[in-house]
């Protein structure tokens, strides 16, 4: 079920985004400090197609960090994201094949 976007930024941090070579759990380089997209008019199709949904409700939390943690836990990706962060890998391709 679609819902209005709260502009929390979780969808720009938690999932990997192949079109941007952004790894799982890493902040998109285009996400500003106020959690808005700095390339909004030029964002990739995958970002344009994204619609806020029930997952947004399930991961509701006071902070972006907590939302991302809930997202990763919901999809059982916490350990994978932790390994990527610890490796310091800023490229999705390197994270998957490194």
Secondary structure, DSSP 8 states (H G I E B T S, - for coil): ---------GGGTSS-BGGGTB-TTS--TTB-TTS-BTTGGG--HHHHH----HHHHHT--SSHHHHHHHHHHHTT-HHHHHHHHHHT---HHHHHH-
